[in-house]
């Protein structure tokens, strides 16, 4: 991974750091994600996370229902 040095207004960087901290991330991570997205480079972890989210959207949800029994958790399709 390469390092990048940029010139940024001090006040803009200060505000960006505070906003990133509120979001539980860093300015470095935000810029890296932006540049990867801008360049069309896909991070393997991001793709895996998106596949997991897509899969969870297709599965039935049991929110508010009784928890699964042990037998249900270990049930296998024939």
N, C-alpha and C positions, 0 to 999 in steps of 0.2 A: 504494500500500500504506500502511495506517495504522500508526501506532505505538501501543503500549499500555504503560502503566505499571502495575505491580502491586506490592503489598507482600508480601514473603516473609521468613520467618525466615532470619537470616543463616547459620545452620548448615545449614539445608535447601538454600539456594542454593549454598553451598560444596560440599556433597556432590553436588548435581545437576551442577555444573560439572565436577567430577572424573569423575563417571560418564559424562557426555556426552563428555568428552575421551577417555576410554578407548574409547568407541564411534565416535570420529572425527567427532563432530558438535558442536553447541552447544546450550545451553539454549534460546536463541532459536529455533533450527530445530525442536527438539523441541516447544516450545510452539506454534509456528506449525502444525506438522503435526497436533498434537492438536486445536487449535481448528478447523482445516479439516475434519478427520475428524468431529469433534463436530457441526459445523454442516452437514455433508453437502456441503461445497464440495470439488470435485475439482480438483486441480492437473493441468494439461495434461501436464506432464512425468511425473507419477506414472502417469497413464493410459497414456501412450506406453510407459513402462517396463514396465507390467503387460502390455500387448499384446505387447511383445517377449518377455517371459518366457513368456507363454501360447504364442506361436508356437514358441519354442525347445522347449517341452515336447512339441509335436506333431511336431517334425522328428526324423528318424532321427539317432542319435548315432554318431559314428565313434570314440569314445574307445577308445584302445588299439589301434586299427587303423592301417594305413599311411596317411600323409598323402595328401590328394587330389593327383592329378597336375594339371598345368596344363590339360590338355584337360578333365578332370572339372570343374575350377573354372569353365571358360568354356562348359560344355555348356548348351544351351538346349533347352527342350521345343518340339516342332513346333507 
